[in-house]
Amino acid sequence: MEPRFSTGQVIVRREVLDGREWLVHPLRVVFDDGCTLAAYLARGTPLTFGLGEFKWGLHPWIEFDHSWQSTGVLQLQRAQDGYAVWARWQGAELKDWYINFQRPMRRTERGFDTLDQELDLVIPADGSGYAWKDVDHFEERVRAGGFEPGEAEAVRASAAEVVDLIERGDCWWEQWHDWQPPTDATVPGRVPLEDNVTLGGGA
């Protein structure tokens, strides 16, 4: 049986590339029913980056401050989905839904593993038209052979699935529209990299 997490519990999100940790950071669980996992990434949350040789190079965020600089985001993901939905705020108002295409989460005892797959989609909270983001980066990764066989096709299929949900007005994430970030939650501590561990979800 896969792990299920408690509200308020601090878990670990790992991006795993080449079988090694590429980016690691903590999240605080908001909701988990075994299928949908909602977790909050607070401003100031420390980010830990893998070092050494990766086929995609070092994580691009490594050049910036090693903490989450933007306002906090609520990360929503469901088992088997090739994407997560991030709720982003501007002040007290929900700004948009940021669809982050990524490998389906693989739950671990500490949290879950995934890997960002470049492509993103932004849906304004007011319901106006959505906009694609980082399409050029995704296509360049495809041309460079950076994806595993069938992986780019899986990303495109997930993108088509999300567009279909939007056009049918069946956006499951809208049930979180009125949720507000906690005002008293502490920022979790830094998560160190694990050594000498076989990691799941890598290429």
C-alpha positions in Angstrom: 0.0 0.0 0.0 1.4 3.4 -1.0 2.1 5.9 1.8 -0.6 8.4 2.7 0.3 11.6 4.6 -1.4 13.6 7.3 -2.5 17.2 7.2 0.3 19.4 8.4 3.0 16.8 7.8 6.2 17.9 6.2 7.1 15.7 3.2 9.8 15.8 0.6 9.4 16.5 -3.1 12.3 15.2 -5.2 13.0 15.8 -8.8 15.0 12.7 -9.9 17.2 12.8 -13.0 19.6 10.0 -14.1 18.5 8.1 -11.0 19.9 10.8 -8.7 18.4 13.8 -6.8 18.4 16.9 -9.0 16.2 19.2 -6.8 14.9 18.4 -3.3 12.7 20.5 -1.1 10.1 20.1 1.7 6.3 20.7 1.4 3.6 20.8 4.0 0.6 18.5 3.4 -2.8 20.2 3.2 -4.8 17.2 2.1 -4.2 13.6 1.0 -6.9 11.0 0.3 -4.5 8.5 -1.4 -5.3 9.8 -4.9 -5.1 13.6 -4.7 -2.2 15.1 -2.8 -2.3 18.8 -2.0 0.8 20.3 -0.4 1.9 23.9 0.2 5.3 25.3 -0.8 5.9 28.4 1.4 8.0 31.4 0.4 11.5 31.0 1.8 11.4 27.2 1.7 15.0 26.0 1.2 15.9 24.2 -2.0 18.7 21.6 -2.2 20.3 20.9 -5.6 22.1 17.8 -6.8 25.7 18.3 -7.9 27.9 16.5 -10.4 27.1 15.4 -14.0 23.5 15.2 -15.2 22.4 14.7 -18.8 20.5 18.0 -18.5 23.3 19.7 -16.6 22.8 21.2 -13.2 19.3 22.4 -12.3 18.7 25.9 -13.8 17.6 27.4 -10.5 21.0 26.6 -8.9 22.2 30.0 -10.1 19.7 31.9 -7.9 19.1 32.1 -4.1 18.6 28.5 -2.8 15.2 29.2 -1.4 11.7 29.6 -2.9 11.5 33.3 -3.7 8.0 33.6 -5.1 4.8 33.8 -3.1 3.7 30.4 -1.8 2.0 27.9 -4.1 -0.4 25.1 -3.4 0.7 22.1 -5.4 -2.2 19.7 -6.4 -1.5 16.4 -8.0 -3.3 13.1 -8.6 -2.0 9.6 -8.9 -1.1 8.7 -12.5 -1.5 12.3 -13.9 1.5 13.6 -15.9 1.1 17.1 -14.5 0.6 19.0 -11.3 -1.6 22.1 -10.8 -0.1 25.0 -8.8 -2.3 27.7 -7.4 -0.5 31.0 -7.3 -1.7 34.2 -5.5 -1.2 37.9 -5.9 -1.8 39.4 -2.5 -4.9 37.7 -1.1 -6.4 37.0 -4.5 -5.8 33.8 -6.5 -3.8 34.9 -9.6 -3.7 31.8 -11.8 -3.4 28.0 -12.1 0.0 27.0 -13.3 0.0 23.6 -14.9 3.4 22.0 -14.5 3.9 19.0 -16.8 6.0 16.4 -15.0 6.5 12.7 -14.6 3.6 11.1 -12.6 4.4 11.3 -8.9 5.8 8.2 -7.3 5.1 8.1 -3.6 7.9 7.3 -1.2 8.0 7.0 2.6 9.2 10.6 2.8 7.0 12.2 0.1 7.2 11.7 -3.6 9.5 11.7 -6.7 8.8 13.4 -10.0 10.7 15.3 -12.7 9.7 18.6 -14.5 9.3 18.1 -18.2 9.7 21.7 -19.3 6.2 22.4 -20.7 3.8 24.5 -18.8 0.3 26.0 -19.2 -1.0 29.1 -17.3 -4.8 29.6 -16.7 -5.8 33.0 -15.3 -8.1 32.7 -12.3 -10.6 34.9 -13.9 -11.3 32.3 -16.6 -9.7 34.2 -19.5 -7.8 32.3 -22.1 -4.9 30.0 -21.1 -1.4 30.5 -22.4 1.4 28.0 -23.1 4.8 28.5 -21.5 8.3 27.1 -22.3 7.1 25.4 -25.5 10.5 26.2 -27.1 12.4 24.7 -24.2 10.3 21.5 -24.4 10.8 21.2 -28.2 14.5 21.8 -27.9 14.7 19.0 -25.2 12.9 16.7 -27.7 15.3 17.7 -30.5 18.3 17.1 -28.3 17.2 13.6 -27.3 16.8 14.6 -23.7 13.7 12.5 -23.1 13.4 8.8 -22.7 11.6 6.9 -25.6 7.9 7.7 -25.5 8.3 10.4 -22.8 7.7 13.4 -25.1 4.6 11.7 -26.5 3.4 11.2 -23.0 3.8 14.9 -22.2 1.9 15.8 -25.3 -0.9 13.4 -24.3 -1.1 15.0 -20.9 -1.2 18.4 -22.4 -4.1 17.4 -24.7 -5.9 15.9 -21.6 -5.6 19.2 -19.7 -6.9 21.2 -22.7 -9.8 18.9 -23.0 -10.7 19.4 -19.3 -10.5 23.1 -19.7 -12.7 23.2 -22.8 -15.3 20.9 -21.2 -15.3 23.0 -18.1 -14.3 20.0 -16.0 -11.3 21.5 -14.2 -11.1 19.4 -11.1 -8.7 21.8 -9.4 -11.3 24.6 -9.2 -12.6 23.0 -6.0 -9.5 24.6 -4.4 -10.3 28.1 -5.8 -11.3 29.6 -2.4 -8.5 27.9 -0.4 -6.1 30.4 1.3 -2.5 29.9 2.3 -1.9 29.6 6.0 -0.8 32.7 7.8 0.9 31.0 10.7 2.7 28.0 9.1 6.5 27.8 9.8 8.9 27.3 6.9 10.2 23.7 6.9 13.9 23.2 7.3 16.4 22.3 4.5 16.3 18.7 3.2 19.8 17.2 2.7 20.5 15.0 -0.3 20.5 11.3 0.2 23.7 9.4 -0.5 24.2 5.8 -1.6 20.5 5.3 -2.3 18.9 3.9 -5.4 16.3 6.5 -6.4 13.1 5.8 -8.3 11.8 7.7 -11.3 15.2 8.4 -12.9 16.2 7.7 -16.4 
